[in-house]
Amino acid sequence: MTARAHLVHASATLVQVNGFKALAPVGIPLLAVIVVAFASWYGGKHGNRAARWLAWTVTALAGCVAVVGMLSIGPFILPVPVLLGVVCARSSAGPS
């Protein structure tokens, strides 16, 4: 008897392999961008300090998510908190 080995190349999506929980590292930065964009716009237009603090807080939380995300998917989401910080700083949404 001769044993034959078959090499099978399979392709699966991220969701197929890890389930819907794998979308969180993608969805959280998207949510952060939406919140920071609105808070920066509202805080800059109306001079609302709470909106400014919200923008900076969400940016800091996005930074934490990016650090944790680097442990699983790599540094691909690291530009998100960096650019959110630039948005906060340029829109005069800095903590005051």
DATA-V702387 format. One record per backbone hydrogen bond with DSSP energy under -1.0 kcal/mol. NH is the residue of the N-H (numbers start at 1). CO is the residue of the C=O. E is the energy in kcal/mol with one decimal. If there is no record, write none. Layout:
NH | CO | E
NH | CO | E
//
This chain:
17 | 13 | -2.0
18 | 14 | -2.8
19 | 15 | -2.2
22 | 19 | -1.5
23 | 20 | -1.8
24 | 21 | -1.1
27 | 23 | -3.1
28 | 24 | -2.7
30 | 26 | -1.1
31 | 27 | -2.4
32 | 28 | -2.4
33 | 29 | -2.3
34 | 30 | -2.0
35 | 31 | -2.5
36 | 32 | -2.8
37 | 33 | -2.3
38 | 34 | -2.2
39 | 35 | -2.9
40 | 36 | -2.7
41 | 37 | -2.1
42 | 38 | -3.0
43 | 39 | -2.9
44 | 40 | -2.1
45 | 41 | -2.2
46 | 42 | -2.6
47 | 43 | -1.2
52 | 48 | -1.5
53 | 49 | -2.5
54 | 50 | -2.3
55 | 51 | -2.3
56 | 52 | -2.1
57 | 53 | -2.6
58 | 54 | -2.8
59 | 55 | -1.9
60 | 56 | -2.2
61 | 57 | -2.5
62 | 58 | -2.5
63 | 59 | -1.8
64 | 60 | -1.8
65 | 61 | -2.4
66 | 62 | -2.2
67 | 63 | -2.0
68 | 64 | -2.3
69 | 65 | -2.9
70 | 66 | -1.8
71 | 68 | -1.1
72 | 69 | -1.2
73 | 69 | -2.8
78 | 75 | -1.1
80 | 77 | -1.0
82 | 78 | -1.3
83 | 79 | -2.8
84 | 80 | -2.3
85 | 81 | -2.1
86 | 82 | -1.6
87 | 83 | -2.3
88 | 84 | -2.6
89 | 85 | -2.4
90 | 86 | -2.7
91 | 87 | -1.8
93 | 88 | -2.6
//
